[in-house]
């Protein structure tokens, strides 16, 4: 098998499509950091998740969607329509047993409400005023959704705080944006205000992997340094002031997703980056999700600490 490097291959999602299409697909799914399974696949439809508190909190989680994909119904101004493009159409050459491939893939980042009209997401998801103008934020996109109402769709009014830095001295990847109006019937989520989450704390991430209907993913914990970080322990120690790592099954589209402490129900951070992840199966001639063990040495998903994000 060959591991596909998204950075070196222009973040491509397929080996068998044109370079132009590859670049478009990678932009659509907000990579860096894409599809990766640790141990078992722990993604669940939000409506069937075991924790009712997480289901309730999911009402305050949104997906970023290009405004070009949303159309007002000519006969009903309150009705918003969108193309029903499935994941297997969006990403050619997926293996037949890849999970959720028959579901609609609509957006490319996630975020959560920190105030009546304040969204928190990853910095690479909202990197300029043009991105603020070009994308909408959609609430309540779940399995079976075939249309939206206007009170589910909001515009970005302005970027309040934003930083997108990956260097030898700092990792910061966040954006706080103001929506065009207060969100109807949704509540701001509670976040950690001080201190740090402990090692081995169980976590739940909720968002829209690969732009799919909302999923809750558990089975992950706060990890110690992975094998890459251990090569530069001193530097990693200071870099992790702003982030921690976990073995969550995170996909492109999950960027900006809130990561909950399963014990307290509070948000510990937002997902910002993961490993280079798809594997091309030469025998089957198709793409499949890369699978790693649950060892902390292979825990590559980065979560920006919520206490390091200003304005919330």
JOTASUL-V44928 format. One record per residue. N is the residue number from 1. RES is the residue in one letter. SS is DSSP state (hx for helix, st for strand, lp for the rest). Layout:
n = {N,N}
res = {RES,RES}
ss = {SS,SS}
//
This chain:
n = {1,2,3,4,5,6,7,8,9,10,11,12,13,14,15,16,17,18,19,20,21,22,23,24,25,26,27,28,29,30,31,32,33,34,35,36,37,38,39,40,41,42,43,44,45,46,47,48,49,50,51,52,53,54,55,56,57,58,59,60,61,62,63,64,65,66,67,68,69,70,71,72,73,74,75,76,77,78,79,80,81,82,83,84,85,86,87,88,89,90,91,92,93,94,95,96,97,98,99,100,101,102,103,104,105,106,107,108,109,110,111,112,113,114,115,116,117,118,119,120,121,122,123,124,125,126,127,128,129,130,131,132,133,134,135,136,137,138,139,140,141,142,143,144,145,146,147,148,149,150,151,152,153,154,155,156,157,158,159,160,161,162,163,164,165,166,167,168,169,170,171,172,173,174,175,176,177,178,179,180,181,182,183,184,185,186,187,188,189,190,191,192,193,194,195,196,197,198,199,200,201,202,203,204,205,206,207,208,209,210,211,212,213,214,215,216,217,218,219,220,221,222,223,224,225,226,227,228,229,230,231,232,233,234,235,236,237,238,239,240,241,242,243,244,245,246,247,248,249,250,251,252,253,254,255,256,257,258,259,260,261,262,263,264,265,266,267,268,269,270,271,272,273,274,275,276,277,278,279,280,281,282,283,284,285,286,287,288,289,290,291,292,293,294,295,296,297,298,299,300,301,302,303,304,305,306,307,308,309,310,311,312}
res = {X,X,X,X,X,X,X,X,X,X,X,X,X,X,X,X,X,X,X,X,X,X,X,X,X,X,X,X,X,X,X,X,X,X,X,X,X,X,X,X,X,X,X,X,X,X,X,X,X,X,X,X,X,X,X,X,X,X,X,X,X,X,X,X,X,X,X,X,X,X,X,X,X,X,X,X,X,X,X,X,X,X,X,X,X,X,X,X,X,X,X,X,X,X,X,X,X,X,X,X,X,X,X,X,X,X,X,X,X,X,X,X,X,X,X,X,X,X,X,X,X,X,X,X,X,X,X,X,X,X,X,X,X,X,X,X,X,X,X,X,X,X,X,X,X,X,X,X,X,X,X,X,X,X,X,X,X,X,X,X,X,X,X,X,X,X,X,X,X,X,X,X,X,X,X,X,X,X,X,X,X,X,X,X,X,X,X,X,X,X,X,X,X,X,X,X,X,X,X,X,X,X,X,X,X,X,X,X,X,X,X,X,X,X,X,X,X,X,X,X,X,X,X,X,X,X,X,X,X,X,X,X,X,X,X,X,X,X,X,X,X,X,X,X,X,X,X,X,X,X,X,X,X,X,X,X,X,X,X,X,X,X,X,X,X,X,X,X,X,X,X,X,X,X,X,X,X,X,X,X,X,X,X,X,X,X,X,X,X,X,X,X,X,X,X,X,X,X,X,X,X,X,X,X,X,X,X,X,X,X,X,X}
ss = {lp,st,st,lp,lp,lp,lp,lp,lp,lp,lp,lp,lp,lp,lp,lp,lp,lp,hx,hx,hx,hx,hx,hx,hx,hx,hx,hx,lp,lp,lp,lp,lp,lp,lp,st,st,st,lp,lp,lp,lp,st,st,st,hx,hx,hx,lp,lp,lp,hx,hx,hx,hx,hx,hx,hx,hx,hx,st,st,st,st,st,st,hx,hx,hx,st,st,st,st,lp,lp,st,st,st,st,st,st,st,lp,lp,lp,st,hx,hx,hx,hx,lp,lp,lp,st,lp,lp,lp,lp,lp,lp,lp,lp,lp,st,lp,lp,lp,lp,st,st,st,st,st,st,st,lp,lp,st,st,st,st,lp,hx,hx,hx,lp,lp,lp,hx,hx,hx,hx,hx,hx,st,st,st,st,st,lp,lp,lp,lp,lp,lp,lp,lp,st,st,hx,hx,hx,st,st,st,st,st,st,st,st,st,st,st,st,st,st,lp,lp,lp,lp,st,st,st,st,st,st,st,st,st,lp,lp,lp,lp,lp,lp,lp,lp,lp,lp,lp,st,lp,lp,lp,lp,lp,lp,lp,lp,lp,lp,st,st,st,st,st,st,lp,hx,hx,hx,lp,lp,lp,st,st,st,st,st,st,st,st,st,lp,lp,lp,hx,hx,hx,hx,lp,lp,hx,hx,hx,hx,hx,hx,hx,lp,lp,lp,st,st,st,st,lp,lp,lp,lp,lp,lp,lp,lp,lp,lp,lp,st,st,st,st,lp,lp,lp,lp,lp,st,st,st,st,st,st,st,lp,lp,lp,lp,lp,st,st,st,lp,lp,lp,lp,st,st,st,lp,st,st,st,lp,lp,lp,hx,hx,hx,lp,lp,st,st,st,st,st,hx,hx,hx,lp,lp,lp,lp}
//
